Amino acid sequence: MTAVIAASVPLAAGLYLLVTVSWSLGERLILRRRRGPTAGETPVPVQG
């Protein structure tokens, strides 16, 4: 039983890191699209 728990802890930690990093990146992309460029950024022209 201890071996099963010991094996699942790194898996849970990796899954946690994967989810939090992807959530943060997605949130940044969405907020950047809604707010537009910040003071230091040059706007990227949209082609279309």
N, C-alpha and C positions, 0 to 999 in steps of 0.2 A: 504494500500500500504506500509506503514512504517513497519508493522508487517512482511510482506513478505521479505522485504529487511533485516530487523533485524534477521530474521530466516536464511537467506541465507549466511550471513557474516561468522558465525562460520563454516558452511559447506564448504565454499570456503577456509577458513583458514586451516581447517583440510585436505582438498584435496591438498592444496599447500604443507603442511608439508609432507604428505604421498608421493607425487611425488618427492619432493626434496630429502628426505631421501633415497628413493629407487633408485633414479638416482645416488646419491653419492655412495651408496653401490655397485651398479652395475659397476660404473666407477672404483672404487677401485679394485674390483675383476678382471676386465679386465686388468687394468694396472699392477696389481701384477702378473698376468699370463704372460704378455708380458715381463716384466722387470726381473722377477726372484726374488730370495730372496735379501733382503737388507743386509747391513753390519752386523747388529746385529742378524739376523735370521739364524736359521739352516735350510738347505734345507730339504724338506719333500720328501722322496723317492716315486717314482711313481710305483705302482704295476701294472703289466700287461704283 
